[in-house]
Amino acid sequence: MSRSSSGIVAGLTAAAVAAVAFLAYQASASVPDTLGKPDKSPSAGASRSPKDKKNPTALPGQSGAGERVVYSLGDDRVWLVTAAGKVKLTFEVTPGTVDPAPGKYAVTSRTGSVTGTDGTPIEHVVIFTSSDGVAIGFSAAVDGSTPEPDPAKKTGGIRESREHGDAMWQFAGISQKVVVVP
């Protein structure tokens, strides 16, 4: 590649990064202060949800009502629930090293593809909160992997398969309710 071509590529890359940063700022400036903050109401459940021994994939009790994403910290499982309260899909996930507090949240941002905090290229990123400066949300590794995270790094990515990442991307738009249970 010639020196002028690499300069053009560098300039275009810088412009793209600046545009994304500007759009992210605009989006965050228009989000209500309460969006993405946990609702500490009793309905979020303060104790570990009892697991249904006969049906381990059953939707946890006290996970709310209406259309929502339910994420169980103890079971490392997600449920996509319709407005009628029916489970559309449930699947296992691999959590990061930073967990969200149990409570009610809403999706605050979505990104088609980016590099994760662990250096892995990821897609279909659906962020719903942050903790200690670490963004927490669902994503799928482009290579389809769901390895255990490095405990020495602070990561908030809740990894799902590419198939489940696609389903989450279709289901969980901005402001979609996310309920985290113990």
C-alpha positions, 0 to 999 in steps of 0.5 A: 500500500502506498504512503498516500493510501495508508494516510487516506485509510488512517484519515477515514478510520479516524473520521469513522471513530469520531462519528461513532463517538459523536453518535454515542454521545448524542444517544447518551445525552437523550437517555433519561437518568433512570434508564439502565439503573436498577429498580430495587423494588421487591418484585426483582426478588431479593433471594435466589429464585427457586430452581424448578427441579422438574423443568430446569429451564422454567422461567424464574418466579418473580421475574416480572410481567410483560415483554422482557429479557430475564437473566438469571445470575445463578443459572447463567441463563436468559429467557426472552419473554413475550408480552403475553408472558410466554417464553419465546426462547431460553438459552445458557450464557457465559457471564463476564467477571462483573455481574449486574445487581439483581433488579430491573433495567432497560436496554440503553445501547446497541452496537452491531460489531466491536472488539470486546474488552477481552480483545475478542471481536463481538457482534450484536452487543445489547448493553443494559447497565454498567458497574464500576465503569464496566458496561454490562450487556449481552454479546456474541463472539464473531468466532462463535466461542463462549470461553470462560472470562479471565478472572484478572480482567473486568469484563461485563460481556454476557456471551451467548452463541451467535444464533442466540445473539441474533435472537437477542438482537431482534428481540431487545431494542432500546428501552427493552426491559431486562430483569436480572434475578439472583 
